[in-house]
Protein backbone atom coordinates (compact mmCIF):
# COMPACT_ATOMS: atom_id res chain seq x y z
CA UNK A 1 0.00 0.00 0.00
CA UNK A 2 2.85 2.38 0.84
CA UNK A 3 4.44 1.76 -2.57
CA UNK A 4 1.11 2.47 -4.28
CA UNK A 5 0.71 5.78 -2.43
CA UNK A 6 4.23 6.91 -3.25
CA UNK A 7 3.56 6.08 -6.91
CA UNK A 8 0.43 8.24 -6.83
CA UNK A 9 2.38 11.12 -5.26
CA UNK A 10 5.06 10.87 -7.95
CA UNK A 11 2.40 10.86 -10.62
CA UNK A 12 0.71 13.83 -8.97
CA UNK A 13 4.00 15.77 -8.99
CA UNK A 14 4.49 14.92 -12.67
CA UNK A 15 0.94 15.99 -13.41
CA UNK A 16 1.41 19.26 -11.52
CA UNK A 17 4.56 19.98 -13.50
CA UNK A 18 2.79 19.29 -16.78
CA UNK A 19 -0.21 21.33 -15.67
CA UNK A 20 2.00 24.31 -14.78
CA UNK A 21 3.49 24.16 -18.26
CA UNK A 22 0.00 24.00 -19.71
CA UNK A 23 -0.95 27.28 -18.00
CA UNK A 24 1.27 29.03 -20.53
CA UNK A 25 -0.67 27.60 -23.46
CA UNK A 26 -3.93 25.86 -24.14
CA UNK A 27 -4.38 22.12 -23.87
CA UNK A 28 -6.33 19.83 -26.18
CA UNK A 29 -8.61 17.08 -24.92
CA UNK A 30 -6.23 14.42 -26.28
CA UNK A 31 -3.38 15.93 -24.23
CA UNK A 32 -5.62 16.16 -21.17
CA UNK A 33 -6.51 12.46 -21.40
CA UNK A 34 -2.80 11.56 -21.65
CA UNK A 35 -2.08 13.73 -18.60
CA UNK A 36 -4.86 12.08 -16.62
CA UNK A 37 -3.58 8.62 -17.57
CA UNK A 38 -0.03 9.51 -16.49
CA UNK A 39 -1.20 10.60 -13.07
CA UNK A 40 -3.01 7.32 -12.48
CA UNK A 41 -6.57 8.17 -13.43
CA UNK A 42 -8.36 5.67 -15.61
CA UNK A 43 -11.16 5.82 -18.12
CA UNK A 44 -13.92 3.54 -16.84
CA UNK A 45 -15.35 2.88 -20.30
CA UNK A 46 -18.72 4.21 -19.15
CA UNK A 47 -20.34 7.49 -20.07
CA UNK A 48 -22.41 10.02 -18.19
CA UNK A 49 -24.46 12.35 -20.35
CA UNK A 50 -22.42 11.41 -23.41
CA UNK A 51 -19.10 12.25 -21.74
CA UNK A 52 -16.40 9.73 -20.73
CA UNK A 53 -16.39 8.88 -17.04
CA UNK A 54 -12.97 8.74 -15.34
CA UNK A 55 -11.88 7.51 -11.90
CA UNK A 56 -9.21 9.24 -9.81
CA UNK A 57 -7.28 7.09 -7.29
CA UNK A 58 -6.08 10.28 -5.58
CA UNK A 59 -9.56 11.50 -4.62
CA UNK A 60 -11.42 8.21 -5.00
CA UNK A 61 -14.09 10.01 -7.03
CA UNK A 62 -15.51 9.69 -10.51
CA UNK A 63 -15.48 12.68 -12.84
CA UNK A 64 -16.29 13.32 -16.46
CA UNK A 65 -14.38 14.91 -19.30
CA UNK A 66 -15.37 15.51 -22.89
CA UNK A 67 -14.50 13.54 -25.99
CA UNK A 68 -13.81 16.40 -28.37
CA UNK A 69 -10.34 15.08 -29.31
CA UNK A 70 -8.32 17.84 -30.92
CA UNK A 71 -10.45 20.72 -29.63
CA UNK A 72 -8.89 22.96 -27.01
CA UNK A 73 -10.14 22.74 -23.44
CA UNK A 74 -11.43 26.03 -22.11
CA UNK A 75 -9.42 27.30 -19.10
CA UNK A 76 -12.30 27.04 -16.62
CA UNK A 77 -13.16 23.52 -17.77
CA UNK A 78 -9.52 22.45 -17.51
CA UNK A 79 -9.27 23.84 -13.99
CA UNK A 80 -12.47 22.03 -12.97
CA UNK A 81 -11.38 18.68 -14.42
CA UNK A 82 -7.94 18.86 -12.80
CA UNK A 83 -9.51 19.80 -9.47
CA UNK A 84 -11.91 16.83 -9.69
CA UNK A 85 -8.98 14.56 -10.60
CA UNK A 86 -7.04 15.71 -7.53
CA UNK A 87 -4.23 17.48 -9.36
CA UNK A 88 -5.02 20.94 -8.03
N, C-alpha and C positions, 0 to 999 in steps of 0.2 A: 504494500500500500504506500509506503514511504517513497519508493522508487517511482510509482505512478504519479504521486503528487509533485515530486521534483520535476518530472517530465512535463507536467502541465505548466508549472511555473516557468520552465525554460521556454516552452511554446508561447506562453503569455508574454514573456519578455521579447521574443522574436516578433510576435504579432504587434506589440507596442512599438517596436522599432520600425516595422513596416508601416504601421498606421501613421507614425509621426512623419515619415517620408511622404505618405499620401496626402498629408495636409497641405503640402506645397503644390499638389496637382490634383486633378480629379481621378477617380478610380472607376473602372468599369465593373459590371456585375461579374464577369468572368474572373477578374483579378480578386474581387471580394470573396468569391467562392474558394479560390486557391488559398487566400489568406486564412479564411475560416478553417479550411482543412488542415493547414499547417499548425494551427494553434490547438488542434484536437477536436474541433467540432465535427459533427458528421451529419450528412444529409440522411434523413430517415426514410426517404423514398415515398413519403406521404405528402399530401398537399392540404393546405387550409385556404379556402377561398381562391384556389387557382395558383397559389404561391407555394414554393418548396418549403417544407418544414424541416428545420435543423434542430439538433440537440447539442447543448453546450455542457461538457463535463465540469467546467469551472463553476458555473452557476447551478447546474442541475436542472435547467429550464429548457423548454422548447421555444423556438422563435422562428419567424418566417422571414424569407428574403423574397426577391423577385427573380424571375427567370427571363430577364430582358437581354442576356448575353453581352453584346458589345455596346450596349447603351451605358452612358455614364450615370453613376449613382449620385443623386442630389446630396449636398452636404448634410442636411438635416436627417435624411434617411440613413446615410452612412453612419452618422453619430448614433442614431437610435439602434441600428443593427449591432454595432460594436458594443454598445452598452448592454444590450440584451445578451450578447455572447459572452460578456464578462471581460472584455478587453479594456474598456474604459468605464 
